[in-house]
Amino acid sequence: MKAIIVSDLHIGSRYFLRENFMQFLQNVPQDYEFILNGDIINNPYGKMKPADRLILDCFGEMSLQQKVVWVRGNHDNGYIPDNLGKIKIKQHHALQKRLFVTHGDFFDEVMPRSQMFIKAFKMMHDLRVKLGARPIHVAQYAKKWKSFYGYLLKNVMLNAVSYAAENGFEAVTCGHTHFAQEHFINGIRYLNTGAWTEQPTYYVRVTDNEMMLKKTADSAELLKSSRTETVNMSSDHHQNSARPVSHHS
């Protein structure tokens, strides 16, 4: 069982780190299942640049050589790529009972109930850009509202962990919150892959012997060598993984 999982590319957005992602994509081995965990495109009705369409075509071509799964997110729900290839499109995905893969909006009870507040800080975000501030993705701007953002992170994480425990999964991975983190809660591992709209970027790597959140900046040699290399988990690694780790994007 080998898989690479990414989320929240937001292809088509001005903030999508296209060149970084293309470099990462070239290092994904063909003997790995490649899982796109939601919000892969930013707007299903928006006009895309040729460079962005090229990436979508790459997914279709990859699916002819290896398993590619596209899990729907709240942004790309209903979207079907022109070059579908053999891409499997799902609402959720599972790697046996080891890992439940879902975008995370399924567990989000905060955003649907906070539409007025979200509308207000989007207006403030647009205003600051008009006044000359550096443009940043609205999710990055939302991180300035620490109480609200922290509540969102905790809500998604605890609901995801509860679902995994109730359904017999060892771990669960989400995106949606644009905040990469890894925690071990009540015997369940929670991993969030963050987003490709700001640095640093992350992915989850799954093999028979490990399940880890990794920075993509460190991925090239690891992924290239993964066809022949087996990483054995030591007892020390098990002890370390129980300590919560947050990756601030």
N, C-alpha and C positions, 0 to 999 in steps of 0.2 A: 504494500500500500504506500504509494508516494504521491504527494500533491503539493502544488504551490497555489496559495490563495491571496488575492489582492481585492481591494474594494475602492469605491469612491474615486474613480479616475476623473469623472466629470468631463469626458471628452466633448469638445465643443465650447467649453468655458474658456475664457481668456486666461484663467488661472491654472489650467491643466498643464502639468510639467511634461510636455510631450517628448522632448528630447531625452529626458531622464528615463521615461517609461520605455521608449523605443530601445534604449541601451539595455534596460533590464529584460525586456521581452526577448532579446537576442540570446540571453543566457539561460532561458528556461529550457531544460532538457526535454527531449521528446518522450522519455519514459516516465514522465510525471503527468498526472492529471492536472490540468490548469483550470482553476476555478475563479470566475469573475463574480465577486460577491456584492453585486448591486451598485446602483448609481454609476454605472460604467459610462453612460452618456449623461450630459447635463440637461438637455431639452430634446425630447423626441420629435418636436415640431420645428426645432431651430435649423437654420442652414449651417452646414458643416464645411470647413475648409477641406481642400483635397488631402492635406496632410493628415487630418483627422479621419477622413474616410479610409485612407490607406491603412490606418491602425485597425479599423473595424474589418477591413478585408483580410488583414493578417490573422485575425481571430478565426475567420472562416477557413483560411488555408491551414492554420494549425490544426483545426478539428479533423482534417483529413489524415493527419499523421498521429494524433494523440487525442485523448478524451478532453474536450473542452466543455465546461458547464458554466452557464450564465444564470446566476441567481438574481431574480428581479429585486430592484430597490424602489424607493418611492419616486425617484426621478425617471427611471427608465422602465417603469411598469407599463406593459403593453407594447413596448418597442420591439420590433423584429428587424435585425440587420438585413440589408439587401443580399449580402454574401453570407448566407446562414451556414453553408457547408453542413457539417454534422454536429453543430453546436446544440447541446441539450439545454433548453430554457426551462427553468424551474422556479417555483416560489421559495422552496427551501431545498437543501441537499444534505446528505449524510454520508460520512465515511464509516460504514458499518455502525457500531455503537461507540466508536472512539470519539467522533467529532460531529457535532451538528453545525451546519453552515447556514446562516441566514443573515440577511442584510442588517436587520436591527430595528427597522421601523415597526415591525411586528410587535416589538416589546416596548415601544416608545409611547408612554402615556402622558408625556409632558408637552411635546410640540403640538399635538392636536388640540390641547386645552389652552394653549397660550398664543393663539393666532393674533390677538390684538397687540400683545407685547412684541411678538416677532415682527409684525408689520411696522411697529414703531421703531425698533432698532434697525430694520432695513432702510427706513426713511432717513435715520440718522447716519447710517453708513453711506448712503448715496449723497447726502448733504456734505459730509466731510470730504468725499472725493471731489465734489464740485468746487469745494473751497481750496483744493490743491493738495490734500493729503494723499499719501501713496495708496493706490488701489490695492485692496486685499479682498479675498473671498469673504462673503458675508459670514460664513461659519467661523472663519478666523477672527473676525471682528466680534462675533458673539462671545468668544472666549474672554473678552474683557469684562463681561457680566458674570463674575465668578460664582456667585450664589446660584443663579439660574443655570449656568452651564454645568456646575458641579452636581446639581440636582438631576439634570438630564443624564449625565454620565452614570450616576448611581442607579437611576431608575432603569435604564436599559440593561445595565450589567446585572442587577439583582433579578430582574424578570427573566433574563436569558439564563442565568444560573439555575433559577427555580425550575424553568422549563426543562433544562438538560437533566436535572436531578429526577424530576417526575417521570421522564421518559427514558431513563437508563443510559444516558450518554456520559462519557468520561469528561468531555469538554465541549465548549461552544465557542464559535467565533462569529463576530459581527463587524460591521463597519458603521455607517450612518452618523456617528457622533463626531467624526473627523478628529479623533483623539486616540492615538495608539496607546494601548495599555495591556498588561498581562497580570492577572490576579489568580489566586487559588482560594476559593471560597467554599467551605463545607464539603471539601473533597472534590469539587468541580473546578476545572481550569477554565478561565475566561480569557479570551484573546480578542483584541480589537485591532484591526489593521490600519486605522487612521485613514488618511486621504492623500491623493496625488495633486493637491492644490497648494501645498506648502511643504517646505522641507523641515525635517527629514521625512522620508517615505519608508514604508514598512511592508512586509509580507509575512505570511505564515507558511512555514515549511513542515510537511508531515512525511515521515518515513515509518517503517516498521518499528524503529527504535527511538524515535523522538517526535516531538511536536513543539515547535519553537517560533516565537515572534522574532523576526530578524530585520535589521536595517537593510534597505536595498543598496546602500552605499557599500556594504560589505559583501554583496551577494555574488559578484562575478566569479571569483575563483571557487566559491562554495558550490554554486550551481553547475559550473563547468565540470567539476570533479565528481559530482554526485552520481554519475552513471556507474562508477566503479568503486566509490568509497562508501562504506557502511559506518555510520557513527553509532558507537555503543554508549548507552547512557550508564554512567557510574552511579553508585549509591549516593555519592556527594552531590551529583546533579539533581537527584530526586529531592534531597534535603534543601538545596538552594531554590528549587522551583516553587517550594511552598511559601517562599517569602514574596509578598506583593511587589510588583515592579511596574511603575508607570513610565511611559515614554511620552514626554511632552513634545508635541509636534508644533 
